[in-house]
Amino acid sequence: MTKRVRITEINVLVEVEKDGDSYHAFAPALKGLHVEGATKEQAFRNAEEAIDVYLDSMYRENERLPIGPYLSVKYEPIKKSIGSRFFQNVTVKCPTQRMFGTS
């Protein structure tokens, strides 16, 4: 099967909190992702590195991204054709007018 979309960006919410003399960072969308740092900036950097490794592992294991309030993706539009079938991403604003019964 041909891939019809290409992810260009993944946004993951990271929360950092003071924990004694250091800072604890975690990503609610990525179960088990917890790191720390001497400063909040270092905690964010460590989380970014850990997220990179985590997502790489998910990709290799063919796991689905936990898209929701704490993780979002941005797709690159891809236009392709296979025989007489054509593919293109179409973006609509949400909520649409039809969702509320107006046109």
SULDAWO-V161779 format. One line per field, one symbol per residue. ss: DSSP state (2 for helix, 1 for strand, 0 for the rest). phi: phi as a letter, one per 30 degrees, with the letter a starting at -180 (. if undefined). psi: psi as a letter, one per 30 degrees, with the letter a starting at -180 (. if undefined). A space follows every 10 residues. Layout:
BEGIN
ss: ???
phi: ???
psi: ???
END
This chain:
BEGIN
ss: 0000011111 1100111110 0111110000 0001111002 2222222222 2222222222 0000000100 1111110001 1100111000 0000002222 000
phi: .ddcbbdcab cbdccbbdbi cbbcbacedc eidbbbadbd dddddddedd dededddddd dhcddddldc bbbcccdbcb bbiccbbadb cbdbdddddc icb
psi: kkkfljkfkk kkkkkklkib fakkkljefj kfjklllfle eeeeeeeeee eeeeeeeeee ghlkkikaff kllkkkkkkl kjbgkkkkkk klkkkleffg gl.
END
